[in-house]
Protein backbone atom coordinates (compact mmCIF):
# COMPACT_ATOMS: atom_id res chain seq x y z
CA UNK A 1 0.00 0.00 0.00
CA UNK A 2 1.42 3.38 -0.97
CA UNK A 3 1.56 6.06 1.70
CA UNK A 4 1.23 9.85 1.71
CA UNK A 5 4.24 11.81 2.85
CA UNK A 6 2.63 12.10 6.27
CA UNK A 7 3.29 8.83 8.08
CA UNK A 8 0.52 6.25 7.95
CA UNK A 9 -1.67 7.99 5.37
CA UNK A 10 -2.64 6.54 2.02
CA UNK A 11 -2.96 8.98 -0.89
CA UNK A 12 -6.58 8.48 -1.86
CA UNK A 13 -6.07 10.10 -5.26
CA UNK A 14 -3.33 7.59 -6.14
CA UNK A 15 -5.49 4.52 -6.61
CA UNK A 16 -9.17 4.98 -7.25
CA UNK A 17 -9.75 1.23 -7.21
CA UNK A 18 -8.34 0.90 -3.68
CA UNK A 19 -10.48 3.81 -2.60
CA UNK A 20 -13.52 2.06 -4.02
CA UNK A 21 -12.65 -0.97 -1.92
CA UNK A 22 -12.21 1.20 1.19
CA UNK A 23 -15.72 2.55 0.85
CA UNK A 24 -17.17 -0.90 0.35
CA UNK A 25 -17.32 -1.36 -3.43
CA UNK A 26 -15.77 -4.56 -4.80
CA UNK A 27 -12.58 -3.71 -6.67
CA UNK A 28 -13.60 -5.95 -9.58
CA UNK A 29 -16.26 -3.40 -10.53
CA UNK A 30 -13.52 -0.90 -11.37
CA UNK A 31 -10.90 -3.36 -12.66
CA UNK A 32 -11.20 -2.39 -16.33
CA UNK A 33 -12.72 1.05 -15.94
CA UNK A 34 -10.49 4.01 -16.84
CA UNK A 35 -10.25 6.64 -14.10
CA UNK A 36 -11.87 9.22 -16.40
CA UNK A 37 -15.01 7.06 -16.64
CA UNK A 38 -15.18 6.52 -12.88
CA UNK A 39 -15.33 10.28 -12.36
CA UNK A 40 -18.52 10.53 -14.47
CA UNK A 41 -21.85 9.08 -13.39
CA UNK A 42 -22.21 5.44 -14.37
CA UNK A 43 -24.87 4.55 -16.97
CA UNK A 44 -28.21 3.57 -15.47
CA UNK A 45 -27.79 -0.08 -16.44
CA UNK A 46 -24.67 -0.30 -14.23
CA UNK A 47 -26.23 1.47 -11.27
CA UNK A 48 -28.83 -1.17 -10.35
CA UNK A 49 -28.49 -2.54 -6.84
CA UNK A 50 -25.03 -1.09 -6.29
CA UNK A 51 -25.69 2.61 -6.03
CA UNK A 52 -22.83 2.96 -8.47
CA UNK A 53 -24.06 6.30 -9.81
CA UNK A 54 -23.76 7.94 -6.38
CA UNK A 55 -20.43 6.30 -5.77
CA UNK A 56 -19.05 7.35 -9.16
CA UNK A 57 -20.18 10.95 -8.67
CA UNK A 58 -18.96 11.24 -5.09
CA UNK A 59 -15.84 9.10 -5.42
CA UNK A 60 -13.79 11.69 -7.26
CA UNK A 61 -14.38 14.33 -4.58
CA UNK A 62 -13.64 11.83 -1.81
CA UNK A 63 -10.50 10.71 -3.57
CA UNK A 64 -9.22 14.24 -4.14
CA UNK A 65 -9.96 15.61 -0.71
CA UNK A 66 -9.09 12.87 1.77
CA UNK A 67 -6.24 10.64 2.80
CA UNK A 68 -7.25 7.49 4.61
CA UNK A 69 -5.17 6.73 7.68
CA UNK A 70 -3.94 3.14 7.72
CA UNK A 71 -4.01 1.67 11.25
CA UNK A 72 -1.66 -1.21 10.51
CA UNK A 73 1.84 -1.95 9.24
CA UNK A 74 2.22 -5.23 7.33
CA UNK A 75 5.97 -5.30 7.98
CA UNK A 76 5.25 -5.81 11.70
CA UNK A 77 2.70 -8.59 11.21
CA UNK A 78 3.50 -12.32 11.52
CA UNK A 79 1.24 -13.16 8.55
CA UNK A 80 -2.17 -13.24 10.23
CA UNK A 81 -4.15 -12.87 6.98
CA UNK A 82 -2.13 -15.70 5.40
CA UNK A 83 -3.36 -18.05 8.13
CA UNK A 84 -7.07 -17.71 7.37
CA UNK A 85 -8.70 -21.16 7.00
CA UNK A 86 -9.63 -20.57 3.34
CA UNK A 87 -7.82 -18.29 0.91
CA UNK A 88 -10.13 -18.27 -2.11
CA UNK A 89 -8.64 -17.80 -5.57
CA UNK A 90 -10.20 -17.23 -8.97
CA UNK A 91 -9.09 -18.58 -12.34
CA UNK A 92 -7.09 -15.40 -13.05
CA UNK A 93 -5.11 -16.01 -9.85
CA UNK A 94 -4.34 -19.57 -10.92
CA UNK A 95 -3.26 -18.32 -14.37
CA UNK A 96 -1.02 -15.70 -12.70
CA UNK A 97 0.58 -18.40 -10.53
CA UNK A 98 1.02 -20.64 -13.58
CA UNK A 99 2.82 -17.83 -15.47
CA UNK A 100 4.95 -17.03 -12.42
CA UNK A 101 6.15 -20.62 -12.14
CA UNK A 102 6.22 -21.39 -15.88
CA UNK A 103 3.45 -23.99 -15.65
CA UNK A 104 0.24 -24.63 -17.54
CA UNK A 105 -3.08 -23.83 -15.86
CA UNK A 106 -4.01 -27.41 -14.99
CA UNK A 107 -0.63 -28.20 -13.43
CA UNK A 108 -0.75 -25.01 -11.35
CA UNK A 109 -4.33 -25.74 -10.30
CA UNK A 110 -3.42 -29.22 -9.06
CA UNK A 111 -0.17 -28.13 -7.40
CA UNK A 112 -1.27 -24.91 -5.69
CA UNK A 113 -5.03 -25.18 -5.11
CA UNK A 114 -7.68 -27.50 -3.75
CA UNK A 115 -11.46 -27.55 -3.69
CA UNK A 116 -12.71 -26.32 -0.32
CA UNK A 117 -16.47 -26.23 0.18
CA UNK A 118 -17.91 -23.81 -2.35
CA UNK A 119 -14.46 -22.61 -3.42
CA UNK A 120 -13.25 -24.37 -6.58
CA UNK A 121 -9.77 -22.85 -6.15
CA UNK A 122 -8.62 -22.50 -2.55
CA UNK A 123 -4.93 -21.96 -1.81
CA UNK A 124 -3.16 -25.01 -0.43
CA UNK A 125 -1.68 -24.52 3.03
CA UNK A 126 1.27 -25.86 5.02
CA UNK A 127 2.18 -26.28 8.69
CA UNK A 128 3.11 -23.21 10.73
CA UNK A 129 4.36 -23.09 14.31
CA UNK A 130 2.40 -19.93 15.15
CA UNK A 131 -0.94 -20.35 13.42
CA UNK A 132 -1.12 -24.10 12.83
CA UNK A 133 -1.65 -23.80 9.04
CA UNK A 134 -0.66 -21.00 6.66
CA UNK A 135 -0.53 -20.26 2.93
CA UNK A 136 1.88 -22.57 1.11
CA UNK A 137 3.76 -19.56 -0.33
CA UNK A 138 4.43 -17.95 3.05
CA UNK A 139 8.07 -17.98 4.20
CA UNK A 140 7.73 -19.15 7.81
CA UNK A 141 11.25 -17.97 8.74
CA UNK A 142 11.10 -14.43 7.32
CA UNK A 143 7.29 -14.20 7.85
CA UNK A 144 6.78 -12.81 4.34
CA UNK A 145 5.09 -13.79 1.07
CA UNK A 146 7.37 -15.54 -1.41
CA UNK A 147 5.19 -14.77 -4.45
CA UNK A 148 4.38 -11.12 -3.71
CA UNK A 149 4.50 -10.10 -7.40
CA UNK A 150 2.16 -12.97 -8.36
CA UNK A 151 -0.03 -12.94 -5.23
CA UNK A 152 -3.77 -13.58 -5.63
CA UNK A 153 -6.31 -10.79 -6.00
CA UNK A 154 -7.69 -11.34 -2.50
CA UNK A 155 -4.20 -10.71 -1.09
CA UNK A 156 -3.75 -7.63 -3.27
CA UNK A 157 -6.97 -6.04 -2.04
CA UNK A 158 -6.71 -7.09 1.63
CA UNK A 159 -7.71 -5.65 4.07
CA UNK A 160 -9.96 -3.30 2.12
CA UNK A 161 -10.17 -0.81 4.98
CA UNK A 162 -8.04 1.07 7.44
CA UNK A 163 -7.38 -1.87 9.73
CA UNK A 164 -6.70 -5.58 9.34
CA UNK A 165 -7.61 -8.66 11.36
CA UNK A 166 -4.26 -8.80 13.16
CA UNK A 167 -4.45 -5.15 14.18
CA UNK A 168 -8.00 -5.67 15.49
CA UNK A 169 -6.83 -8.82 17.33
CA UNK A 170 -3.96 -6.91 18.99
CA UNK A 171 -6.20 -4.03 20.04
CA UNK A 172 -8.68 -6.48 21.55
CA UNK A 173 -5.96 -8.41 23.41
CA UNK A 174 -4.34 -5.23 24.72
CA UNK A 175 -7.71 -4.02 25.96
CA UNK A 176 -8.49 -7.32 27.67
CA UNK A 177 -5.01 -7.49 29.26
CA UNK A 178 -5.22 -3.80 30.22
CA UNK A 179 -1.68 -3.39 28.82
CA UNK A 180 -1.09 -1.08 25.83
CA UNK A 181 2.25 -2.80 25.04
CA UNK A 182 0.98 -6.41 25.25
CA UNK A 183 1.71 -8.61 22.22
CA UNK A 184 -0.42 -11.74 22.23
CA UNK A 185 1.14 -15.02 21.17
CA UNK A 186 -0.49 -17.71 19.16
CA UNK A 187 0.16 -21.32 20.05
CA UNK A 188 -2.15 -22.91 17.57
CA UNK A 189 -0.39 -26.20 16.87
RAJO-V901625 format. One record per residue. RES is the residue in one letter. OMEGA is omega in radians with two decimals (999 if undefined). D_CENTER is the distance of its C-alpha to the mean C-alpha in whole Angstrom. Layout:
BEGIN
RES:OMEGA:D_CENTER ; RES:OMEGA:D_CENTER
END
This chain:
BEGIN
X:3.14:10 ; X:-3.08:14 ; X:3.01:16 ; X:3.11:19 ; X:3.05:22 ; X:-3.04:23 ; X:3.04:21 ; X:3.12:17 ; X:-3.13:17 ; X:3.14:15 ; X:-3.06:17 ; X:-3.12:16 ; X:-3.02:19 ; X:-3.07:17 ; X:-3.07:14 ; X:3.13:15 ; X:3.08:12 ; X:3.13:10 ; X:3.09:13 ; X:3.12:13 ; X:-3.12:10 ; X:-3.13:11 ; X:2.98:14 ; X:3.10:13 ; X:3.12:13 ; X:-3.10:11 ; X:-3.09:10 ; X:3.11:13 ; X:-3.07:16 ; X:-3.03:16 ; X:-3.05:15 ; X:-3.10:18 ; X:3.09:20 ; X:-3.12:21 ; X:-3.12:21 ; X:3.14:25 ; X:3.14:24 ; X:-3.11:22 ; X:3.12:24 ; X:3.08:27 ; X:3.12:27 ; X:3.05:26 ; X:-3.09:28 ; X:-3.09:29 ; X:3.08:28 ; X:-2.99:25 ; X:-3.05:25 ; X:3.00:26 ; X:-3.08:24 ; X:-3.07:21 ; X:-3.02:23 ; X:-3.14:22 ; X:-3.13:25 ; X:3.13:25 ; X:-3.11:21 ; X:-3.13:22 ; X:-3.07:25 ; X:-3.06:24 ; X:-3.09:20 ; X:3.14:22 ; X:3.10:24 ; X:-3.10:21 ; X:-3.09:19 ; X:-2.95:23 ; X:-3.02:24 ; X:2.91:21 ; X:-3.14:19 ; X:-3.10:16 ; X:3.10:16 ; X:-3.10:13 ; X:3.14:14 ; X:3.09:13 ; X:-3.06:13 ; X:-3.11:11 ; X:3.13:15 ; X:-3.08:16 ; X:3.12:14 ; X:3.12:15 ; X:-3.08:12 ; X:-3.10:12 ; X:3.13:9 ; X:-3.11:10 ; X:3.13:13 ; X:-3.05:12 ; X:3.11:15 ; X:3.03:14 ; X:-3.06:11 ; X:3.09:11 ; X:2.99:12 ; X:-3.08:14 ; X:3.09:17 ; X:3.10:16 ; X:3.14:13 ; X:3.09:17 ; X:3.13:18 ; X:3.09:16 ; X:3.12:17 ; X:3.10:20 ; X:-3.10:21 ; X:-3.10:19 ; X:3.12:22 ; X:-3.12:25 ; X:3.00:25 ; X:-3.07:26 ; X:-3.05:23 ; X:3.10:25 ; X:3.12:25 ; X:3.13:22 ; X:-3.12:21 ; X:-3.05:24 ; X:-2.98:23 ; X:-3.08:19 ; X:3.05:18 ; X:3.04:20 ; X:-3.13:21 ; X:-3.10:20 ; X:-3.14:21 ; X:-3.10:20 ; X:3.13:17 ; X:3.11:19 ; X:3.05:17 ; X:-3.11:15 ; X:3.03:14 ; X:-3.10:18 ; X:3.11:18 ; X:-3.13:20 ; X:3.09:22 ; X:-3.08:21 ; X:-3.10:23 ; X:-3.03:21 ; X:-3.11:19 ; X:3.10:21 ; X:-3.11:19 ; X:3.13:16 ; X:-3.09:14 ; X:-3.12:17 ; X:-3.14:15 ; X:3.09:15 ; X:-3.04:18 ; X:3.07:19 ; X:-3.12:22 ; X:-3.12:20 ; X:-3.14:17 ; X:3.09:14 ; X:3.13:13 ; X:3.14:16 ; X:-3.02:14 ; X:-3.11:12 ; X:-3.09:14 ; X:-3.06:13 ; X:-3.12:10 ; X:-3.14:9 ; X:-3.12:7 ; X:3.11:5 ; X:3.13:4 ; X:-3.06:5 ; X:-3.12:3 ; X:0.04:1 ; X:3.12:4 ; X:3.13:6 ; X:-3.08:9 ; X:3.08:11 ; X:-3.13:11 ; X:-3.11:9 ; X:-3.12:11 ; X:3.11:13 ; X:3.13:14 ; X:3.10:15 ; X:3.13:17 ; X:3.13:19 ; X:3.13:20 ; X:3.13:21 ; X:3.13:23 ; X:3.08:24 ; X:-3.10:26 ; X:3.11:27 ; X:-3.08:29 ; X:-3.12:30 ; X:-3.08:29 ; X:-3.14:27 ; X:-3.07:26 ; X:3.02:26 ; X:-3.10:23 ; X:3.06:23 ; X:3.08:23 ; X:3.08:22 ; X:-2.98:25 ; X:-3.08:23 ; X:999:25
END
